[in-house]
Amino acid sequence: MQEFRELLSGISDAYSALLIMQPHVPLDDNDQMRLIEAKANSVRIIRDRIFVAKDIEPGETSNRWLFAMHRYEKTLNAQDFHDEYGAIRDEIIQKAIRCAPRSTVQRLMFWKD
């Protein structure tokens, strides 16, 4: 479950950082650096954590997220970016729910690690 939390946190951080971009408003150096770091971190987390979460296809999710970020940077269409972020987030949450242990014994074994 920790992998799912880190995965959601990584894409959420990048999502928030990208939303500072506005049409015809240049980013200052601090915002530009924050944006670069958040994007790189989100991709790293997807690639690192996704292999632990066996139910998520690493290439597909990574490519969808990279494409969503790239498209937003080009178009600044916040609604499209929000929709794709929401779809990826919801997919990760649903897969995390399916991976959650169901029985008492499963939960004890799961949290023991």
Jmol script that loads the backbone (N, CA, C; Angstrom):
load data "model"
ATOM      1  N   MET A   1       0.821  -1.194   0.000  1.00  0.00           N
ATOM      2  CA  MET A   1       0.000   0.000   0.000  1.00  0.00           C
ATOM      3  C   MET A   1       0.865   1.258   0.000  1.00  0.00           C
ATOM      4  N   GLN A   2       2.038   1.181   0.627  1.00  0.00           N
ATOM      5  CA  GLN A   2       2.945   2.331   0.650  1.00  0.00           C
ATOM      6  C   GLN A   2       3.326   2.740  -0.768  1.00  0.00           C
ATOM      7  N   GLU A   3       3.529   1.763  -1.644  1.00  0.00           N
ATOM      8  CA  GLU A   3       3.889   2.069  -3.027  1.00  0.00           C
ATOM      9  C   GLU A   3       2.785   2.857  -3.714  1.00  0.00           C
ATOM     10  N   PHE A   4       1.538   2.476  -3.447  1.00  0.00           N
ATOM     11  CA  PHE A   4       0.416   3.191  -4.046  1.00  0.00           C
ATOM     12  C   PHE A   4       0.351   4.624  -3.534  1.00  0.00           C
ATOM     13  N   ARG A   5       0.589   4.805  -2.223  1.00  0.00           N
ATOM     14  CA  ARG A   5       0.567   6.158  -1.650  1.00  0.00           C
ATOM     15  C   ARG A   5       1.662   7.020  -2.269  1.00  0.00           C
ATOM     16  N   GLU A   6       2.854   6.455  -2.392  1.00  0.00           N
ATOM     17  CA  GLU A   6       3.962   7.206  -2.977  1.00  0.00           C
ATOM     18  C   GLU A   6       3.692   7.532  -4.443  1.00  0.00           C
ATOM     19  N   LEU A   7       3.095   6.595  -5.135  1.00  0.00           N
ATOM     20  CA  LEU A   7       2.750   6.804  -6.540  1.00  0.00           C
ATOM     21  C   LEU A   7       1.743   7.938  -6.678  1.00  0.00           C
ATOM     22  N   LEU A   8       0.696   7.913  -5.886  1.00  0.00           N
ATOM     23  CA  LEU A   8      -0.305   8.982  -5.922  1.00  0.00           C
ATOM     24  C   LEU A   8       0.301  10.316  -5.506  1.00  0.00           C
ATOM     25  N   SER A   9       1.144  10.295  -4.508  1.00  0.00           N
ATOM     26  CA  SER A   9       1.783  11.522  -4.037  1.00  0.00           C
ATOM     27  C   SER A   9       2.666  12.125  -5.126  1.00  0.00           C
ATOM     28  N   GLY A  10       3.411  11.294  -5.822  1.00  0.00           N
ATOM     29  CA  GLY A  10       4.298  11.781  -6.878  1.00  0.00           C
ATOM     30  C   GLY A  10       3.556  12.437  -8.025  1.00  0.00           C
ATOM     31  N   ILE A  11       2.494  11.790  -8.500  1.00  0.00           N
ATOM     32  CA  ILE A  11       1.766  12.413  -9.610  1.00  0.00           C
ATOM     33  C   ILE A  11       0.972  13.621  -9.131  1.00  0.00           C
ATOM     34  N   SER A  12       0.518  13.603  -7.881  1.00  0.00           N
ATOM     35  CA  SER A  12      -0.208  14.761  -7.340  1.00  0.00           C
ATOM     36  C   SER A  12       0.703  15.972  -7.197  1.00  0.00           C
ATOM     37  N   ASP A  13       1.940  15.747  -6.758  1.00  0.00           N
ATOM     38  CA  ASP A  13       2.898  16.852  -6.647  1.00  0.00           C
ATOM     39  C   ASP A  13       3.184  17.470  -8.011  1.00  0.00           C
ATOM     40  N   ALA A  14       3.394  16.626  -9.004  1.00  0.00           N
ATOM     41  CA  ALA A  14       3.663  17.137 -10.352  1.00  0.00           C
ATOM     42  C   ALA A  14       2.435  17.844 -10.915  1.00  0.00           C
ATOM     43  N   TYR A  15       1.274  17.274 -10.673  1.00  0.00           N
ATOM     44  CA  TYR A  15       0.019  17.891 -11.121  1.00  0.00           C
ATOM     45  C   TYR A  15      -0.100  19.301 -10.549  1.00  0.00           C
ATOM     46  N   SER A  16       0.124  19.443  -9.260  1.00  0.00           N
ATOM     47  CA  SER A  16       0.034  20.753  -8.608  1.00  0.00           C
ATOM     48  C   SER A  16       1.075  21.722  -9.158  1.00  0.00           C
ATOM     49  N   ALA A  17       2.287  21.226  -9.365  1.00  0.00           N
ATOM     50  CA  ALA A  17       3.355  22.087  -9.888  1.00  0.00           C
ATOM     51  C   ALA A  17       3.036  22.564 -11.301  1.00  0.00           C
ATOM     52  N   LEU A  18       2.497  21.687 -12.120  1.00  0.00           N
ATOM     53  CA  LEU A  18       2.182  22.069 -13.495  1.00  0.00           C
ATOM     54  C   LEU A  18       1.060  23.094 -13.565  1.00  0.00           C
ATOM     55  N   LEU A  19       0.171  23.080 -12.600  1.00  0.00           N
ATOM     56  CA  LEU A  19      -0.956  24.014 -12.635  1.00  0.00           C
ATOM     57  C   LEU A  19      -0.546  25.465 -12.400  1.00  0.00           C
ATOM     58  N   ILE A  20       0.705  25.703 -11.998  1.00  0.00           N
ATOM     59  CA  ILE A  20       1.149  27.089 -11.847  1.00  0.00           C
ATOM     60  C   ILE A  20       1.363  27.758 -13.200  1.00  0.00           C
ATOM     61  N   MET A  21       1.455  26.946 -14.243  1.00  0.00           N
ATOM     62  CA  MET A  21       1.660  27.502 -15.580  1.00  0.00           C
ATOM     63  C   MET A  21       0.390  28.204 -16.050  1.00  0.00           C
ATOM     64  N   GLN A  22       0.560  29.415 -16.560  1.00  0.00           N
ATOM     65  CA  GLN A  22      -0.552  30.197 -17.077  1.00  0.00           C
ATOM     66  C   GLN A  22      -0.183  30.704 -18.467  1.00  0.00           C
ATOM     67  N   PRO A  23      -1.174  30.841 -19.348  1.00  0.00           N
ATOM     68  CA  PRO A  23      -0.874  31.361 -20.683  1.00  0.00           C
ATOM     69  C   PRO A  23      -0.231  32.751 -20.604  1.00  0.00           C
ATOM     70  N   HIS A  24       0.821  32.936 -21.368  1.00  0.00           N
ATOM     71  CA  HIS A  24       1.489  34.230 -21.527  1.00  0.00           C
ATOM     72  C   HIS A  24       2.066  34.788 -20.232  1.00  0.00           C
ATOM     73  N   VAL A  25       2.307  33.929 -19.247  1.00  0.00           N
ATOM     74  CA  VAL A  25       2.933  34.371 -18.002  1.00  0.00           C
ATOM     75  C   VAL A  25       4.208  33.541 -17.822  1.00  0.00           C
ATOM     76  N   PRO A  26       5.374  34.186 -17.965  1.00  0.00           N
ATOM     77  CA  PRO A  26       6.618  33.431 -17.816  1.00  0.00           C
ATOM     78  C   PRO A  26       6.822  33.013 -16.356  1.00  0.00           C
ATOM     79  N   LEU A  27       7.438  31.858 -16.186  1.00  0.00           N
ATOM     80  CA  LEU A  27       7.734  31.361 -14.837  1.00  0.00           C
ATOM     81  C   LEU A  27       9.053  31.943 -14.358  1.00  0.00           C
ATOM     82  N   ASP A  28       9.114  32.298 -13.078  1.00  0.00           N
ATOM     83  CA  ASP A  28      10.394  32.741 -12.537  1.00  0.00           C
ATOM     84  C   ASP A  28      11.281  31.516 -12.325  1.00  0.00           C
ATOM     85  N   ASP A  29      12.524  31.744 -11.959  1.00  0.00           N
ATOM     86  CA  ASP A  29      13.486  30.641 -11.823  1.00  0.00           C
ATOM     87  C   ASP A  29      13.047  29.612 -10.784  1.00  0.00           C
ATOM     88  N   ASN A  30      12.495  30.074  -9.660  1.00  0.00           N
ATOM     89  CA  ASN A  30      12.054  29.148  -8.606  1.00  0.00           C
ATOM     90  C   ASN A  30      10.902  28.264  -9.092  1.00  0.00           C
ATOM     91  N   ASP A  31       9.921  28.871  -9.753  1.00  0.00           N
ATOM     92  CA  ASP A  31       8.796  28.086 -10.270  1.00  0.00           C
ATOM     93  C   ASP A  31       9.253  27.110 -11.345  1.00  0.00           C
ATOM     94  N   GLN A  32      10.164  27.562 -12.199  1.00  0.00           N
ATOM     95  CA  GLN A  32      10.689  26.697 -13.260  1.00  0.00           C
ATOM     96  C   GLN A  32      11.407  25.492 -12.658  1.00  0.00           C
ATOM     97  N   MET A  33      12.211  25.742 -11.621  1.00  0.00           N
ATOM     98  CA  MET A  33      12.934  24.641 -10.967  1.00  0.00           C
ATOM     99  C   MET A  33      11.971  23.696 -10.277  1.00  0.00           C
ATOM    100  N   ARG A  34      10.962  24.232  -9.596  1.00  0.00           N
ATOM    101  CA  ARG A  34       9.961  23.399  -8.933  1.00  0.00           C
ATOM    102  C   ARG A  34       9.244  22.514  -9.949  1.00  0.00           C
ATOM    103  N   LEU A  35       8.919  23.091 -11.085  1.00  0.00           N
ATOM    104  CA  LEU A  35       8.235  22.352 -12.141  1.00  0.00           C
ATOM    105  C   LEU A  35       9.105  21.212 -12.667  1.00  0.00           C
ATOM    106  N   ILE A  36      10.344  21.505 -12.957  1.00  0.00           N
ATOM    107  CA  ILE A  36      11.266  20.483 -13.471  1.00  0.00           C
ATOM    108  C   ILE A  36      11.440  19.354 -12.453  1.00  0.00           C
ATOM    109  N   GLU A  37      11.642  19.713 -11.192  1.00  0.00           N
ATOM    110  CA  GLU A  37      11.835  18.705 -10.144  1.00  0.00           C
ATOM    111  C   GLU A  37      10.585  17.851  -9.944  1.00  0.00           C
ATOM    112  N   ALA A  38       9.421  18.482  -9.937  1.00  0.00           N
ATOM    113  CA  ALA A  38       8.174  17.723  -9.727  1.00  0.00           C
ATOM    114  C   ALA A  38       7.919  16.766 -10.875  1.00  0.00           C
ATOM    115  N   LYS A  39       8.150  17.207 -12.096  1.00  0.00           N
ATOM    116  CA  LYS A  39       7.947  16.325 -13.258  1.00  0.00           C
ATOM    117  C   LYS A  39       8.909  15.141 -13.210  1.00  0.00           C
ATOM    118  N   ALA A  40      10.176  15.433 -12.953  1.00  0.00           N
ATOM    119  CA  ALA A  40      11.170  14.360 -12.897  1.00  0.00           C
ATOM    120  C   ALA A  40      10.867  13.391 -11.763  1.00  0.00           C
ATOM    121  N   ASN A  41      10.464  13.916 -10.614  1.00  0.00           N
ATOM    122  CA  ASN A  41      10.145  13.073  -9.468  1.00  0.00           C
ATOM    123  C   ASN A  41       8.940  12.184  -9.752  1.00  0.00           C
ATOM    124  N   SER A  42       7.924  12.732 -10.406  1.00  0.00           N
ATOM    125  CA  SER A  42       6.729  11.924 -10.690  1.00  0.00           C
ATOM    126  C   SER A  42       7.067  10.762 -11.615  1.00  0.00           C
ATOM    127  N   VAL A  43       7.881  11.023 -12.616  1.00  0.00           N
ATOM    128  CA  VAL A  43       8.262   9.951 -13.545  1.00  0.00           C
ATOM    129  C   VAL A  43       9.126   8.915 -12.829  1.00  0.00           C
ATOM    130  N   ARG A  44      10.052   9.380 -11.982  1.00  0.00           N
ATOM    131  CA  ARG A  44      10.903   8.447 -11.228  1.00  0.00           C
ATOM    132  C   ARG A  44      10.052   7.568 -10.316  1.00  0.00           C
ATOM    133  N   ILE A  45       9.110   8.171  -9.618  1.00  0.00           N
ATOM    134  CA  ILE A  45       8.258   7.399  -8.711  1.00  0.00           C
ATOM    135  C   ILE A  45       7.423   6.387  -9.480  1.00  0.00           C
ATOM    136  N   ILE A  46       6.868   6.805 -10.603  1.00  0.00           N
ATOM    137  CA  ILE A  46       6.081   5.865 -11.401  1.00  0.00           C
ATOM    138  C   ILE A  46       6.949   4.680 -11.793  1.00  0.00           C
ATOM    139  N   ARG A  47       8.128   4.950 -12.273  1.00  0.00           N
ATOM    140  CA  ARG A  47       9.002   3.859 -12.737  1.00  0.00           C
ATOM    141  C   ARG A  47       9.527   3.016 -11.589  1.00  0.00           C
ATOM    142  N   ASP A  48       9.812   3.637 -10.438  1.00  0.00           N
ATOM    143  CA  ASP A  48      10.320   2.889  -9.284  1.00  0.00           C
ATOM    144  C   ASP A  48       9.230   2.071  -8.604  1.00  0.00           C
ATOM    145  N   ARG A  49       8.127   2.702  -8.293  1.00  0.00           N
ATOM    146  CA  ARG A  49       7.092   2.083  -7.476  1.00  0.00           C
ATOM    147  C   ARG A  49       6.171   1.170  -8.253  1.00  0.00           C
ATOM    148  N   ILE A  50       6.028   1.437  -9.490  1.00  0.00           N
ATOM    149  CA  ILE A  50       5.050   0.719 -10.280  1.00  0.00           C
ATOM    150  C   ILE A  50       5.414  -0.756 -10.433  1.00  0.00           C
ATOM    151  N   PHE A  51       6.706  -1.062 -10.411  1.00  0.00           N
ATOM    152  CA  PHE A  51       7.102  -2.453 -10.555  1.00  0.00           C
ATOM    153  C   PHE A  51       6.754  -3.256  -9.310  1.00  0.00           C
ATOM    154  N   VAL A  52       6.661  -2.599  -8.172  1.00  0.00           N
ATOM    155  CA  VAL A  52       6.270  -3.269  -6.938  1.00  0.00           C
ATOM    156  C   VAL A  52       4.767  -3.531  -6.959  1.00  0.00           C
ATOM    157  N   ALA A  53       4.028  -2.591  -7.489  1.00  0.00           N
ATOM    158  CA  ALA A  53       2.582  -2.743  -7.610  1.00  0.00           C
ATOM    159  C   ALA A  53       2.303  -3.530  -8.890  1.00  0.00           C
ATOM    160  N   LYS A  54       2.257  -4.827  -8.771  1.00  0.00           N
ATOM    161  CA  LYS A  54       2.179  -5.718  -9.930  1.00  0.00           C
ATOM    162  C   LYS A  54       0.945  -5.514 -10.809  1.00  0.00           C
ATOM    163  N   ASP A  55      -0.086  -4.932 -10.247  1.00  0.00           N
ATOM    164  CA  ASP A  55      -1.326  -4.783 -10.991  1.00  0.00           C
ATOM    165  C   ASP A  55      -1.333  -3.587 -11.929  1.00  0.00           C
ATOM    166  N   ILE A  56      -0.301  -2.772 -11.895  1.00  0.00           N
ATOM    167  CA  ILE A  56      -0.261  -1.589 -12.751  1.00  0.00           C
ATOM    168  C   ILE A  56       0.764  -1.815 -13.851  1.00  0.00           C
ATOM    169  N   GLU A  57       0.390  -1.500 -15.068  1.00  0.00           N
ATOM    170  CA  GLU A  57       1.298  -1.619 -16.202  1.00  0.00           C
ATOM    171  C   GLU A  57       2.233  -0.415 -16.198  1.00  0.00           C
ATOM    172  N   PRO A  58       3.530  -0.616 -15.946  1.00  0.00           N
ATOM    173  CA  PRO A  58       4.433   0.522 -15.805  1.00  0.00           C
ATOM    174  C   PRO A  58       4.543   1.367 -17.069  1.00  0.00           C
ATOM    175  N   GLY A  59       4.693   0.741 -18.211  1.00  0.00           N
ATOM    176  CA  GLY A  59       4.847   1.495 -19.450  1.00  0.00           C
ATOM    177  C   GLY A  59       3.612   2.299 -19.785  1.00  0.00           C
ATOM    178  N   GLU A  60       2.461   1.687 -19.635  1.00  0.00           N
ATOM    179  CA  GLU A  60       1.206   2.357 -19.974  1.00  0.00           C
ATOM    180  C   GLU A  60       0.960   3.566 -19.074  1.00  0.00           C
ATOM    181  N   THR A  61       1.081   3.382 -17.774  1.00  0.00           N
ATOM    182  CA  THR A  61       0.827   4.476 -16.841  1.00  0.00           C
ATOM    183  C   THR A  61       1.861   5.579 -17.010  1.00  0.00           C
ATOM    184  N   SER A  62       3.118   5.204 -17.137  1.00  0.00           N
ATOM    185  CA  SER A  62       4.179   6.185 -17.322  1.00  0.00           C
ATOM    186  C   SER A  62       3.963   6.976 -18.606  1.00  0.00           C
ATOM    187  N   ASN A  63       3.646   6.286 -19.682  1.00  0.00           N
ATOM    188  CA  ASN A  63       3.419   6.970 -20.959  1.00  0.00           C
ATOM    189  C   ASN A  63       2.207   7.887 -20.902  1.00  0.00           C
ATOM    190  N   ARG A  64       1.136   7.432 -20.268  1.00  0.00           N
ATOM    191  CA  ARG A  64      -0.062   8.277 -20.134  1.00  0.00           C
ATOM    192  C   ARG A  64       0.270   9.542 -19.350  1.00  0.00           C
ATOM    193  N   TRP A  65       1.020   9.390 -18.263  1.00  0.00           N
ATOM    194  CA  TRP A  65       1.351  10.541 -17.441  1.00  0.00           C
ATOM    195  C   TRP A  65       2.286  11.501 -18.181  1.00  0.00           C
ATOM    196  N   LEU A  66       3.310  10.960 -18.848  1.00  0.00           N
ATOM    197  CA  LEU A  66       4.226  11.804 -19.617  1.00  0.00           C
ATOM    198  C   LEU A  66       3.480  12.561 -20.710  1.00  0.00           C
ATOM    199  N   PHE A  67       2.585  11.863 -21.395  1.00  0.00           N
ATOM    200  CA  PHE A  67       1.802  12.497 -22.453  1.00  0.00           C
ATOM    201  C   PHE A  67       0.894  13.588 -21.886  1.00  0.00           C
ATOM    202  N   ALA A  68       0.266  13.331 -20.755  1.00  0.00           N
ATOM    203  CA  ALA A  68      -0.620  14.328 -20.124  1.00  0.00           C
ATOM    204  C   ALA A  68       0.169  15.577 -19.737  1.00  0.00           C
ATOM    205  N   MET A  69       1.359  15.390 -19.153  1.00  0.00           N
ATOM    206  CA  MET A  69       2.174  16.542 -18.780  1.00  0.00           C
ATOM    207  C   MET A  69       2.618  17.327 -20.015  1.00  0.00           C
ATOM    208  N   HIS A  70       3.073  16.611 -21.024  1.00  0.00           N
ATOM    209  CA  HIS A  70       3.538  17.259 -22.256  1.00  0.00           C
ATOM    210  C   HIS A  70       2.399  18.022 -22.937  1.00  0.00           C
ATOM    211  N   ARG A  71       1.249  17.389 -23.038  1.00  0.00           N
ATOM    212  CA  ARG A  71       0.100  18.035 -23.683  1.00  0.00           C
ATOM    213  C   ARG A  71      -0.318  19.288 -22.914  1.00  0.00           C
ATOM    214  N   TYR A  72      -0.302  19.221 -21.581  1.00  0.00           N
ATOM    215  CA  TYR A  72      -0.674  20.390 -20.792  1.00  0.00           C
ATOM    216  C   TYR A  72       0.320  21.533 -20.991  1.00  0.00           C
ATOM    217  N   GLU A  73       1.616  21.200 -21.026  1.00  0.00           N
ATOM    218  CA  GLU A  73       2.617  22.244 -21.238  1.00  0.00           C
ATOM    219  C   GLU A  73       2.438  22.934 -22.592  1.00  0.00           C
ATOM    220  N   LYS A  74       1.985  22.175 -23.568  1.00  0.00           N
ATOM    221  CA  LYS A  74       1.782  22.742 -24.910  1.00  0.00           C
ATOM    222  C   LYS A  74       0.471  23.523 -25.024  1.00  0.00           C
ATOM    223  N   THR A  75      -0.601  23.014 -24.446  1.00  0.00           N
ATOM    224  CA  THR A  75      -1.928  23.611 -24.647  1.00  0.00           C
ATOM    225  C   THR A  75      -2.412  24.438 -23.461  1.00  0.00           C
ATOM    226  N   LEU A  76      -1.893  24.141 -22.263  1.00  0.00           N
ATOM    227  CA  LEU A  76      -2.364  24.742 -21.012  1.00  0.00           C
ATOM    228  C   LEU A  76      -3.865  24.565 -20.816  1.00  0.00           C
ATOM    229  N   ASN A  77      -4.375  23.461 -21.341  1.00  0.00           N
ATOM    230  CA  ASN A  77      -5.790  23.124 -21.159  1.00  0.00           C
ATOM    231  C   ASN A  77      -5.924  22.397 -19.823  1.00  0.00           C
ATOM    232  N   ALA A  78      -6.282  23.160 -18.799  1.00  0.00           N
ATOM    233  CA  ALA A  78      -6.340  22.619 -17.440  1.00  0.00           C
ATOM    234  C   ALA A  78      -7.400  21.529 -17.298  1.00  0.00           C
ATOM    235  N   GLN A  79      -8.505  21.646 -18.014  1.00  0.00           N
ATOM    236  CA  GLN A  79      -9.573  20.651 -17.889  1.00  0.00           C
ATOM    237  C   GLN A  79      -9.129  19.290 -18.414  1.00  0.00           C
ATOM    238  N   ASP A  80      -8.482  19.262 -19.583  1.00  0.00           N
ATOM    239  CA  ASP A  80      -7.967  17.995 -20.118  1.00  0.00           C
ATOM    240  C   ASP A  80      -6.934  17.384 -19.180  1.00  0.00           C
ATOM    241  N   PHE A  81      -6.047  18.229 -18.644  1.00  0.00           N
ATOM    242  CA  PHE A  81      -5.015  17.750 -17.734  1.00  0.00           C
ATOM    243  C   PHE A  81      -5.644  17.204 -16.458  1.00  0.00           C
ATOM    244  N   HIS A  82      -6.613  17.925 -15.930  1.00  0.00           N
ATOM    245  CA  HIS A  82      -7.323  17.486 -14.738  1.00  0.00           C
ATOM    246  C   HIS A  82      -8.020  16.142 -14.986  1.00  0.00           C
ATOM    247  N   ASP A  83      -8.658  16.003 -16.136  1.00  0.00           N
ATOM    248  CA  ASP A  83      -9.372  14.760 -16.461  1.00  0.00           C
ATOM    249  C   ASP A  83      -8.417  13.571 -16.546  1.00  0.00           C
ATOM    250  N   GLU A  84      -7.271  13.763 -17.201  1.00  0.00           N
ATOM    251  CA  GLU A  84      -6.316  12.651 -17.337  1.00  0.00           C
ATOM    252  C   GLU A  84      -5.673  12.329 -15.995  1.00  0.00           C
ATOM    253  N   TYR A  85      -5.327  13.344 -15.225  1.00  0.00           N
ATOM    254  CA  TYR A  85      -4.792  13.122 -13.879  1.00  0.00           C
ATOM    255  C   TYR A  85      -5.812  12.330 -13.055  1.00  0.00           C
ATOM    256  N   GLY A  86      -7.068  12.736 -13.105  1.00  0.00           N
ATOM    257  CA  GLY A  86      -8.126  12.058 -12.358  1.00  0.00           C
ATOM    258  C   GLY A  86      -8.281  10.609 -12.784  1.00  0.00           C
ATOM    259  N   ALA A  87      -8.205  10.351 -14.082  1.00  0.00           N
ATOM    260  CA  ALA A  87      -8.339   8.977 -14.589  1.00  0.00           C
ATOM    261  C   ALA A  87      -7.181   8.104 -14.109  1.00  0.00           C
ATOM    262  N   ILE A  88      -5.971   8.631 -14.171  1.00  0.00           N
ATOM    263  CA  ILE A  88      -4.801   7.869 -13.707  1.00  0.00           C
ATOM    264  C   ILE A  88      -4.884   7.651 -12.202  1.00  0.00           C
ATOM    265  N   ARG A  89      -5.230   8.703 -11.465  1.00  0.00           N
ATOM    266  CA  ARG A  89      -5.372   8.601 -10.001  1.00  0.00           C
ATOM    267  C   ARG A  89      -6.421   7.560  -9.631  1.00  0.00           C
ATOM    268  N   ASP A  90      -7.571   7.607 -10.285  1.00  0.00           N
ATOM    269  CA  ASP A  90      -8.645   6.657  -9.987  1.00  0.00           C
ATOM    270  C   ASP A  90      -8.235   5.223 -10.309  1.00  0.00           C
ATOM    271  N   GLU A  91      -7.494   5.047 -11.387  1.00  0.00           N
ATOM    272  CA  GLU A  91      -7.009   3.708 -11.748  1.00  0.00           C
ATOM    273  C   GLU A  91      -6.067   3.170 -10.676  1.00  0.00           C
ATOM    274  N   ILE A  92      -5.166   3.998 -10.197  1.00  0.00           N
ATOM    275  CA  ILE A  92      -4.231   3.580  -9.146  1.00  0.00           C
ATOM    276  C   ILE A  92      -4.988   3.238  -7.867  1.00  0.00           C
ATOM    277  N   ILE A  93      -5.958   4.057  -7.509  1.00  0.00           N
ATOM    278  CA  ILE A  93      -6.748   3.809  -6.299  1.00  0.00           C
ATOM    279  C   ILE A  93      -7.522   2.498  -6.417  1.00  0.00           C
ATOM    280  N   GLN A  94      -8.153   2.256  -7.553  1.00  0.00           N
ATOM    281  CA  GLN A  94      -8.910   1.014  -7.740  1.00  0.00           C
ATOM    282  C   GLN A  94      -8.001  -0.208  -7.657  1.00  0.00           C
ATOM    283  N   LYS A  95      -6.814  -0.108  -8.223  1.00  0.00           N
ATOM    284  CA  LYS A  95      -5.890  -1.234  -8.159  1.00  0.00           C
ATOM    285  C   LYS A  95      -5.350  -1.427  -6.748  1.00  0.00           C
ATOM    286  N   ALA A  96      -5.181  -0.351  -6.018  1.00  0.00           N
ATOM    287  CA  ALA A  96      -4.754  -0.462  -4.620  1.00  0.00           C
ATOM    288  C   ALA A  96      -5.830  -1.144  -3.793  1.00  0.00           C
ATOM    289  N   ILE A  97      -7.083  -0.801  -4.049  1.00  0.00           N
ATOM    290  CA  ILE A  97      -8.197  -1.423  -3.316  1.00  0.00           C
ATOM    291  C   ILE A  97      -8.233  -2.919  -3.599  1.00  0.00           C
ATOM    292  N   ARG A  98      -8.026  -3.296  -4.859  1.00  0.00           N
ATOM    293  CA  ARG A  98      -8.032  -4.721  -5.207  1.00  0.00           C
ATOM    294  C   ARG A  98      -6.884  -5.482  -4.562  1.00  0.00           C
ATOM    295  N   CYS A  99      -5.763  -4.790  -4.312  1.00  0.00           N
ATOM    296  CA  CYS A  99      -4.594  -5.436  -3.696  1.00  0.00           C
ATOM    297  C   CYS A  99      -4.702  -5.515  -2.175  1.00  0.00           C
ATOM    298  N   ALA A 100      -5.597  -4.747  -1.607  1.00  0.00           N
ATOM    299  CA  ALA A 100      -5.715  -4.713  -0.144  1.00  0.00           C
ATOM    300  C   ALA A 100      -6.136  -6.077   0.381  1.00  0.00           C
ATOM    301  N   PRO A 101      -5.528  -6.510   1.469  1.00  0.00           N
ATOM    302  CA  PRO A 101      -5.895  -7.805   2.058  1.00  0.00           C
ATOM    303  C   PRO A 101      -7.333  -7.794   2.566  1.00  0.00           C
ATOM    304  N   ARG A 102      -8.018  -8.913   2.402  1.00  0.00           N
ATOM    305  CA  ARG A 102      -9.434  -9.003   2.763  1.00  0.00           C
ATOM    306  C   ARG A 102      -9.673  -9.671   4.121  1.00  0.00           C
ATOM    307  N   SER A 103      -9.033 -10.773   4.367  1.00  0.00           N
ATOM    308  CA  SER A 103      -9.292 -11.495   5.607  1.00  0.00           C
ATOM    309  C   SER A 103      -8.402 -10.959   6.728  1.00  0.00           C
ATOM    310  N   THR A 104      -8.725 -11.322   7.948  1.00  0.00           N
ATOM    311  CA  THR A 104      -7.942 -10.892   9.104  1.00  0.00           C
ATOM    312  C   THR A 104      -6.513 -11.403   8.999  1.00  0.00           C
ATOM    313  N   VAL A 105      -6.353 -12.643   8.615  1.00  0.00           N
ATOM    314  CA  VAL A 105      -5.014 -13.229   8.483  1.00  0.00           C
ATOM    315  C   VAL A 105      -4.236 -12.495   7.392  1.00  0.00           C
ATOM    316  N   GLN A 106      -4.882 -12.222   6.261  1.00  0.00           N
ATOM    317  CA  GLN A 106      -4.213 -11.486   5.190  1.00  0.00           C
ATOM    318  C   GLN A 106      -3.783 -10.102   5.666  1.00  0.00           C
ATOM    319  N   ARG A 107      -4.642  -9.414   6.403  1.00  0.00           N
ATOM    320  CA  ARG A 107      -4.310  -8.079   6.889  1.00  0.00           C
ATOM    321  C   ARG A 107      -3.125  -8.130   7.852  1.00  0.00           C
ATOM    322  N   LEU A 108      -3.119  -9.129   8.744  1.00  0.00           N
ATOM    323  CA  LEU A 108      -1.998  -9.253   9.689  1.00  0.00           C
ATOM    324  C   LEU A 108      -0.695  -9.514   8.958  1.00  0.00           C
ATOM    325  N   MET A 109      -0.720 -10.374   7.963  1.00  0.00           N
ATOM    326  CA  MET A 109       0.469 -10.687   7.198  1.00  0.00           C
ATOM    327  C   MET A 109       0.900  -9.470   6.368  1.00  0.00           C
ATOM    328  N   PHE A 110      -0.056  -8.771   5.819  1.00  0.00           N
ATOM    329  CA  PHE A 110       0.216  -7.603   4.991  1.00  0.00           C
ATOM    330  C   PHE A 110       0.915  -6.513   5.806  1.00  0.00           C
ATOM    331  N   TRP A 111       0.376  -6.200   6.982  1.00  0.00           N
ATOM    332  CA  TRP A 111       0.927  -5.126   7.784  1.00  0.00           C
ATOM    333  C   TRP A 111       2.180  -5.553   8.553  1.00  0.00           C
ATOM    334  N   LYS A 112       2.444  -6.838   8.609  1.00  0.00           N
ATOM    335  CA  LYS A 112       3.650  -7.329   9.282  1.00  0.00           C
ATOM    336  C   LYS A 112       4.896  -6.836   8.548  1.00  0.00           C
ATOM    337  N   ASP A 113       4.818  -6.783   7.226  1.00  0.00           N
ATOM    338  CA  ASP A 113       5.959  -6.312   6.425  1.00  0.00           C
ATOM    339  C   ASP A 113       6.147  -4.852   6.685  1.00  0.00           C
TER     340      ASP A 113
END
end "model"
wireframe off; spacefill off
backbone 0.3
color backbone group
